[in-house]
Amino acid sequence: MSSIRNNIDDVKNDIATMIAGERVKCDAREYAVTSRNLKTREEILSAMVVYGFLTSSEGYVEIPNRELMGQFSDMLYKEEELGYIHRLAKESDKILAVTLEGDSQTVESVLKYVHDSESPALQYNSESELSSIVNIAYLSARDRYQVIREDKSGKGFVDYIFYPRRTSDRVGIILELKVDSTADDAIGQIESKKYIQRFKGKIAEEKIADQVIEVGISYNKKTKKHSCIIKNMLI
């Protein structure tokens, strides 16, 4: 991990992407294990593969398991050099709380702060890039929820479903993302594709929640504005 600290600008966006559950393109090579002075992104990621922090397949690298995902998550909280990723991880307790309270304006303001402080690094050219940031924004939710990405649900694939881990938590979350669209469209997709049906299946099996919060988050590349709508649905 020391190589990450020493070359943080080269790999911090890759770390954000991998913690969101995505692979990143990298032709990992074993030469990195013999080098004591890792400088490039490829050398750092290659060394992380060799030492078992990442796995490599078909020209991509990724975090292989939940235990290592936890180690990367801990690093986000501790390493100020990670810039916007560190700041967003530190805000994750707050963003989960205001989501559960239905405070969409605070969700928007946190995402705006992070984007504006790091621009132009965050271009949001695709929903997967927005997803990386939103995933870290809700990092602390993983202590209370089983967070499933792109779960088959109803008539399509939902971006995120949060299943409560504890019997004391009776609220689930369905989260949908849009780029160059609207938060209304995101909510509309949740409802038109009946994403809640998958959650109802879980509830029928496990009796884990009484209500579901629908969250639609969008980003407009022209206006550079985040929008969020939160709806509370009883089951």
N, C-alpha and C positions, 0 to 999 in steps of 0.2 A: 504493500500500500504506500510505502514511502515514495515510490516512483510516481504515483499519482499526485502526491502532494508537491513534488518538485516540478511537475509538468502539467499542472492542473488545467490550463487553458486548452491543451490539446485533447483532453479526454472527458471534460466535464459534461459536454452535451451527449457523448456516448453513454456515460454513466446514467444520465437522466433517462435516455431511451431504454437502456437495459433494465433499469428498475421499473419502468413501465411495462416490462414483460416482452419487449421487442428485441430482436437480434440487430446487430450492427455489422455492416460490411467490413471485413478485415481479413486479409490473407495472412493468417498467423504463421510464424516461422520459428523453428526451434533455436535459431541463432541467438535470440534474445536472452536465453537463459545464461549464456556465457558472458554477456555484457554487464559491466558494473556501472555503466553510465548511459542509461536509457534516455534517449532524447526525443524520438519521434513517436507519434501516436501509434504507429504500427509496432514499434519495438515495445512500448509499454503494454499494449493489449496482448501481444505475443507472449511476453513474460508472464502475464497474468494467466494465460492459458497453461503455460508450462508448470506454473506453481499451483494450479488447480483452482484459482479463483473464477475462471471462466472456462467454458467448453467451446470448441471450434468444430464447425461442420460446413462444408460446401461454400467456403469463402465468407462465413459469418461467425461471429462470436456472441455468446450470451451467458447470463448468470444461470448456473445449472440447477440450483435447488433452493428451497426455502431457507435453509440454514445460512447459506452464503448471501441470499437476498437480505437477511436480517443484518449481516455484517456490513453490507453496503449501506443499508438504511441507517445504521448507527453512525457510519462515517459521515453521512449527510448532515446529521445533527451537530457533529463535533468540528468539522473542518470548515472554518470561515473562508479559506481559499477557494472553496467551491462556488463562491459568489452567489448568483441568483438561486442555485439549487439549494445551498445551505439556508438562505433566507426564507425560501419557500417551505422547506422542511420545518423550520422553526415556527412558521405560521400555521402548520397543519392542524394543531390542536384547535386553534381558533376557527379555521375554515370549516372543520367538521361541526363544531358547536353551532356556528351561525347557520349552517345548512339544516341542522336538526331544528333550529328555531324558525326557519323559513326566511332568513335575512339574506335575500338575494343581492342587495346592494353591497353588503360587505364582501361577499364572494367576488363580485365584480371588481371592487376596489383593490383587493389583495392581488388578483390576477393582473390588473392594470399596473399596480406598483412594480411587480416583478418584471413584467414585459417592458415597461418604460425604462427601468433601471438597467436593463441588459440589452436593449435594442442597439444595433441591428442584428444581434446574434439570433434572436428569436423571430423568425420570419413567418412561421405558421403556414408553410407552403402546402401542408396537408393536414388532415385530421389526426394522423399519427403523431405529428410534432406537437399539436395542441394536447393530445392525449398524454404525452410524456410529462408536460407541465402539470396538467390536472392530476395525474397519478401521484406526483410528488406532493401536490397541494393537499392531497388526502392521505398522506403517508401514515399519519398516526391512526387513521381509521382501521388499519390492519391489526391493531391490538384488540379492537372490539368486533371487527367484522372479518368474515371470509370474503375477500374482494375477488370477484371473478370477472375477467375481461372477455368481451365478445362471446358471451354465453348464448347458446341457442335458446331462444325464448319466443313463444308465441309464433308469429309469422316471419321472424327474421333474427338477426344477431344484434343484441344490445351491447353498447360500448362497455358499460360496467353495471354489475349487480353486487350490492353489499348485503351479505347474509349475516345477521347477528350471531356472534359466537356465544354470548352469555344469555342466560335465561332472563336476566334483569333488563336486557335491552329488547324492547318489543317493536322497534322501528327498523324496517329495511329501506334500502335506497336503490333506485334505478337512475342511472346517470347516462345521458346521451349528449354527444358533442357534434357541433357543426362549424365549418369554416366557410365564410362568405354565404351564410344563410342566417337564420334567426333562431333565437332561443325558443320562440313559438313553434318553429318547424321541428325543433328537437323534441319538444313536449308532444307535438302532434304525432311524431313518429313513434314515440313510446306508446301512445294510446291507440293509434291506428293499427299498429302491428301487434298490439295486445301483449307487450312484453311482461305485463304483470302476471300473465298466465303461468310463466315459469316460476315466478315467485309463489304463486298460489300452490303450485305443485310441491314446492319445498315446505310450505306451511302445512299443507295437508299431511305430509309425511312426518314432519318434525315439530309442528306446533311452536314455531319460534318467533312469530311476530303478529301484531294486531293491525299494523298500518304500514304503508309504503310511501316514501317521499320520492316524487318524481322530480328530477333535476335536469333542466336543459341549459347547456352552456354553448355560446357561440362566439365567434370572433370574425369581425369584418376587416379584411385587409386594407380596404380603401379608407375607412374612417378610423382604423386602428382601435376599435372599441370592442370590449368584451361585454356580453349580455348574459344574464342569468335569470331563469324563471324557476321557481320552486313551488310544487303543488303537493299537498298532503292528501293521500287517498286512504280511506279506511277500507279494511278488508272484511 
